[in-house]
């Protein structure tokens, strides 16, 4: 989420007439690049977990422990529910 926020703020900064940044280093693809076509937040549990693990930012041990999975799965879905619309907006304006 922090990377998405950083990218959006840099874009806003530049659109307000400030000098463009020469470099911005993020671990994710820029929003204007092709990526997922579907919003993963609504994927069935197994597919959602698979997509989360592909992002390589969540320890897979969370999903090997039922109690941890029960705690973190709703949190992760909520996180994606909040960032996926922002990502779509950034794709539209970039």
C-alpha positions as CSV (number, residue, x, y, z in Angstrom):
1,X,0.0,0.0,0.0
2,X,2.9,2.4,0.8
3,X,4.3,2.0,-2.7
4,X,1.0,2.8,-4.3
5,X,0.6,5.9,-2.1
6,X,4.1,7.0,-2.9
7,X,3.5,6.6,-6.7
8,X,0.3,8.5,-6.5
9,X,1.8,11.4,-4.5
10,X,4.7,11.7,-6.9
11,X,2.2,11.8,-9.8
12,X,0.2,14.5,-8.1
13,X,3.3,16.4,-7.2
14,X,4.4,16.5,-10.9
15,X,0.8,17.4,-12.1
16,X,0.9,20.4,-9.9
17,X,3.8,21.8,-11.9
18,X,6.6,20.7,-9.6
19,X,9.8,19.3,-11.2
20,X,9.5,15.7,-12.2
21,X,11.4,13.2,-10.1
22,X,14.3,11.5,-11.9
23,X,13.9,8.2,-10.1
24,X,11.5,6.5,-7.9
25,X,12.3,3.0,-6.7
26,X,9.3,0.8,-5.9
27,X,9.0,-3.0,-5.6
28,X,5.8,-3.1,-7.6
29,X,5.1,-2.5,-11.3
30,X,4.0,1.0,-12.1
31,X,0.2,1.2,-12.3
32,X,0.2,2.1,-16.0
33,X,1.9,-1.1,-16.9
34,X,-0.2,-4.1,-17.8
35,X,-1.1,-6.2,-14.8
36,X,-4.0,-8.2,-13.4
37,X,-7.3,-7.7,-15.2
38,X,-9.4,-8.9,-12.3
39,X,-9.7,-7.6,-8.8
40,X,-8.2,-10.4,-6.6
41,X,-10.1,-9.4,-3.5
42,X,-13.2,-11.2,-4.8
43,X,-11.3,-14.4,-5.8
44,X,-12.3,-17.7,-4.0
45,X,-10.1,-18.4,-1.0
46,X,-7.7,-20.8,-2.7
47,X,-7.1,-18.5,-5.7
48,X,-6.8,-15.4,-3.5
49,X,-4.1,-17.1,-1.3
50,X,-2.3,-18.2,-4.5
51,X,-2.3,-14.7,-5.8
52,X,-1.1,-13.3,-2.5
53,X,1.8,-15.7,-2.4
54,X,2.8,-14.8,-6.0
55,X,3.3,-11.2,-4.8
56,X,6.0,-12.6,-2.4
57,X,5.2,-10.2,0.4
58,X,3.4,-12.5,2.8
59,X,5.0,-15.4,4.6
60,X,3.4,-18.6,3.3
61,X,3.5,-20.0,6.9
62,X,0.5,-17.8,7.6
63,X,-1.5,-20.1,5.4
64,X,-0.2,-23.3,6.8
65,X,-1.6,-22.4,10.2
66,X,-5.4,-22.4,10.3
67,X,-5.6,-19.9,13.2
68,X,-3.2,-17.4,11.6
69,X,-5.0,-17.8,8.2
70,X,-8.4,-17.1,9.9
71,X,-6.9,-13.9,11.3
72,X,-5.0,-12.6,8.3
73,X,-7.2,-13.6,5.4
74,X,-9.9,-11.1,6.2
75,X,-7.2,-8.4,6.8
76,X,-5.6,-9.1,3.4
77,X,-8.9,-9.0,1.6
78,X,-9.8,-5.7,3.2
79,X,-6.4,-4.3,2.2
80,X,-7.0,-5.3,-1.4
81,X,-10.5,-4.0,-1.3
82,X,-9.0,-0.6,-0.3
83,X,-6.1,-0.5,-2.8
84,X,-7.4,-2.0,-5.9
85,X,-9.8,0.9,-6.8
86,X,-6.9,3.3,-6.3
87,X,-4.7,1.2,-8.6
88,X,-7.4,1.4,-11.3
89,X,-7.6,5.2,-10.9
90,X,-3.9,5.6,-11.2
91,X,-3.9,3.4,-14.4
92,X,-6.5,5.8,-15.8
93,X,-4.6,9.0,-15.1
94,X,-1.1,7.8,-15.9
